[in-house]
Each structure stands twice: as C-alpha cells, then as structure tokens.
Amino acid sequence: MTGRKRHILVDTQGLLLAAVVHPADIQDRDGAYAVLEQAAAHTARVAHLWADAAYRGDFATWVQETWGWTIEIVQRAADVVGFAVQPRRWVVERTFAWLGRSRRLSKDYEEHPATSETWIYLAMSALLLRRLCPSS
C-alpha cells in the first residue's frame, strides 16, 4: 500500500507534542492510539484533548480509562452547509500547514515512516528556533 498518514498531538498553541507516521491502510483511530501512547511517555501535563469526530466511541472511553484525560469530540454544527471552521480543529490544521512548508514534508519523499517522523520533529525544531532567534 502506498501513502502515509501523519498523526500529531499538539498543544493549544499548535506546537508539536508527539507525531506518528504509518501506512495509509491503517485506520485513523488506530493511529491515534499510537500517538497518545508516545505522548503519554513524554508528556506529563496533558489533561484535556480535543479530537475529531472520527475518534468518538471506544477511543474516547479508552483515553479516559487509561490516562484519566478528558476528551472533547469536536463536531461540525448540524445546520451548517458546506465548509465551516470547526472549533479547535484549526489549531492542528495550522500545524500541518507549518510542517508542509518544509520541503521534505511537502510530499511523501521518505521510504520509511520513521524517517518521516524524524523530519516532522526537525521541521518543528527549525520553526521554534526561528521564533526564538529571528534573523535581523
């Protein structure tokens, strides 16, 4: 199967906490388990998550039972027709846009998912360094 899916966990500002890249034939919900397990090992201050409607049901229950984190499923309003910005969802989409500005992440150039994950962390590190030390 060709293609990749990228799962990221970001803070409220859109800064990367964890990333997992896997083949495209794996369901979104299964990828979310992996990214949260990775984040739980490195992030002690997570208490509340906002997630897409694809992650409701057993996944939300698992998050609550495993780590005690609350999870809020962001759904589009029932009366909206066409495109509408969903609350909190734009934060993740903005982070994907920031990452997409990196040439190596603009397309799926890498052969191994682990290499793609590494480039995600490198791109976010470069973004943070540019913000900390902007060139004059």
N, C-alpha and C positions, 0 to 999 in steps of 0.2 A: 504494500500500500504506500503510495506516495503522499507527501504532505505532512505537515506538523500542526499541532495545536499548542499554543502557549497559554499557560495558566499562571497568573500572577496574583499576589496578595500585596496590596498597597495600604499605606496609612491614609489618614483623612486628607493629607496634602497631595497624595499621589506618588509618594516616594516608595520605592520597592522594598518589601519585607522578605518576599520569597518568590521564586519562579520555578516552574517545572515545564519542560518541553517533552512531548510524547508524540507518537504517530497519530495521524488523524483518525484512525479507525477506532480509537478509544473514546468512549462517551465523555461528555463534559463533566458529569457528576463524578466519574471515576478519577479524572484528573484533579478534581478539587480535593479529593481525599489525600492525594499525594502532596499537593502544595500545602495543605493545612498541617499534615504530619511534619513536613520540612519546617514550616514556620513555628510550630509548637516547640521544636527542639532549640530554636534560636531566639524566640520572642516571648518574653515573659509578661509583657504588658497588654496583650490583646485581651479585650473583654467583650467587644461587640463587633459583629460582622454585618455588612450589607451584602446581599447576594442577589443574583439574577433569579428570575422565576424558574429557570431550569434546575435550580438547586433546592427546591422545596421538597417536603416529604421526609423520607428516611434520612436524607443527608442532614437536614436541619436538626432532626432528633439526635443523630449521631454526634454532631458538633456539640450540642447541649450536654449530652451524657458523657462524652469523652473528656472535654475540657471545661465544661461549665460556661462556655461563651454563649452569649445570646446572639441570635441570628435573626435579622430582619430581611424578609424577602421583598425586593423592590419590584413592583408590578406596574405595568402601564395602566393608566386610568381607562375604565370601560367605555367612557363616552368619547375618547379621542380617536379620530380617524387620521390615518397617515402617520408621518414621523412626529414624535414628541420626545423631548429630552426627559429621561427618567431621573428622579432624584437619586443622587449619589452614584449613579451608573457613569455619569460623565467623568468622574474622577479616574476611573480605570481606563476609560477610552482615551482620556488625555495622556495618561502614562503610556499606553500603546502608541500614541502619536509621537510622544517624545522618543520612544525607543525606535520607531520607524524612521527617524531622522538619521540614525546610524546606518551607514551603507551596508554593513554586513547583516543587518536585521531587516532591511527593506524588502528582501526576498528570502526564500529558503535556500541559502547557499550551502549550508553545512550538511555533511553526511550523517553525523551523529547528533542525537538530541542533546547530549551532554555538552557538546561544543556550542550549540545554540544557547543553552543556559548560561554558559560562561560569557558569551558575547552580550547577553542581556545584562549580566552583572557589570561587565566592563563599560557598557554604554551608560548605565545608570551612574556608575562611579565617575565617568567623564562629565556627565551632566552636573553632578553635585560639585565636582572640582571647579567647573566653570562658574558655578554660582558662588562658591566660596572665594575664589580668586579670579574675578573677571579681569580680562586684559584691559589695559588703559588705553 
